[in-house]
């Protein structure tokens, strides 16, 4: 496995004597990665697939006469959410990556309620007792964090995480460790990177914060 420089000054990656083909995008373990674009390129692909699953689900519900919003929400969580959250342990720390998934979720809820597209997001979620998908993403991320630190010390993924946390103080602003540290600091009062903590408690605090912001928005609307 070597790198060779050609006349074009482009460094080729050679494996077993063969030059590895250069492509703009590549699907790795089910997630599409682009050579120059951000991770949102991959999450947009997930949303496109999730839309097809959602269409099939709603069509089936119509054929079977399923109109109960609670049941349809459960079906969404079973059939669509796993697609939207695929690989979120990596990309979910950045809310921008999950923005399109959030939009699809809210559009689904608006159709269930039969309200306009302009209806406030927090009102739509509250009416059906739902939370932003980002809360689910964080739960998956924290579980991944705990699974990784429980691995044997010689596992590559654990060694990579250890090195990442060791460099956290000098890490770039958009790093995985930076986002995770900020989230834990906001809901635990401290970062606790690479330490065990009660995930359920952290998620409950995240839900409480969302509910608090909802009531603040309601009071502001009433006052206005």
Helices and strands as residue ranges (DSSP letters): E 2-5, E 11-15, E 18-19, E 25-28, E 31-34, H 40-64, H 69-79, H 81-84, H 88-91, H 99-113, H 121-127, H 133-149, H 156-166, G 168-170, H 176-188, H 199-223
